[in-house]
């Protein structure tokens, strides 16, 4: 049995005992350079000894050399022995957080990819109620996965320093998307490696690379020679130019996947576009800026770059065969950063679609025009029956609790990969018209947050079309159909409670059962379409939480034993999940006892 030790010594031991084959995995926890924690229990508080075992969740085998760390007041811990067992003495009685650490593993209590959701497998803690009668604790850790690959070039040259991007499937605000997870470069032998990966679904892409040191150097302004340099276009594993053709790699159980690719040398052709920029925006300095963005066939920005030549008012780039969109934005800033942003005025934008097919293109023209915005009309529908008073709240309260107004945001509705963040559309008081921020052409999902007590979202439309079912379409110049947000004052409340004893109530220690306290993740999902994002709720036995300002209607309640980012906008993802149902009448207060999910 590994004896109890101070935290700093344990962390150092864990680093020294890391398995050699995991050398390329994430760095193990570093030794604590702070003064050693005080292992003396708090005055007047009894102590106990805890013991248990840590297993490999994939194989069921005991997991040696795992650091079991106790937070809170004690800061104690122990490494598991060769049989995966640990024992820690002198632990203060009462609630204590336990954390597991081992290079190449994640805590299995945080879950993995599955149930059509994505779990956060980092930074998970176990809440344990420590007494002299605490039973043996059983924990599990899930092994990380890895992807290795080799890049071949069609020329036979070494594929050194090729940039590789790893994409992961994630769930953001109830919708699945693909986002960058990590990037690396091939070594001198053309090999690459991604380690320390949690269970889940992944895809791999290369970045474009040129077969010349001239890459990144713009053609000389005014030069109309048919320039063509050779290079390697961006490719998705195994050999697709668009994300729709990318192979999706499922990782689980500590496996390693081989993903080899061959890149073919192709000509990159000159593309030049003359930009019709207003005289007030031409040139540089005085806060003037002109930016050029290339968008590929996937609707993704950043794969290929373009440069603006202020002297010639032109944009130029080198591209392989394919279909693209060139977007040009011209603006003037005041040069002062306000609230972390650089405000701009006089924004102009324009774009053009084109196809490169075996030869240069030098006759494109892009005209930019002022960007317009469409205000949001906010309407409050008065109910004939005033809502009932909010019930006394025995637990936490979630929802709009007085204060202020409305916040609207948008996120790209690109069905493929997306590395764009949610951005503000508008904010302000209720009711009235809200001025919106300029947006680039494209499609966006809308997110509604109502921060005024007694109001809840009923509908959000663009030209009569529901933005809860289809994305907002933004045209050239930022134009949209008329936007109308309707709120109601007949909101309902729902109190969720979980049977059992509540560990976190001071003075309630006598009724608590020794051992690990379970925690459950719950989602309350409306059966109707809504632009309001749904937050996960964490419940423990004996806990209660009240959701206020809910839109009346039918709901399904989903409960999980682990943290889950639920794809709640996907009916197919929800169809096979166990749930409870509740219907909230206008102005009503409701109570629901949450059922524990079956293991």
Secondary structure by P-SEA (a helix, b strand, c coil): ccccccaaaaaaaaaaacccccccccccccccccccccccccccbbbbbbbbbbbcccccccccccccccccccccbbbbccccbbbbccccccbbbbbbbbccccccccccccccccccccbbbbbbbccccccbbbbbbbbbbbccbbbbbcccccccbbbbbbbbbbbcccbbbbbbcbbbbbcccccccccccccccbbbbbcccccccccccccccccccbbbbbbbcccccccccccccbbbbbbccbbbbbbbbbbbbbbbbbbbbbbbcccccccccccbbbbbbbbccccccccbbbbbccccccccccccbbbbbbbbbbbcccccccccccccccccccbbbbbbccccccbbbbbbcbbbbbbbbbbbbbbccccccccccccccccccccbbbbbbbccccccccccccccccccccccbbbbccccbbbbbbbbbbcccccccccccccccccccccccccccccccbbbbbbbcbbbbbbbbbcccccccccccccccccbbbbbbbbbcccccccbbbbbbbbcccbbbbbccccbbbbbbbbbccccccccccccccccccbbbbbbccccccccccccccc
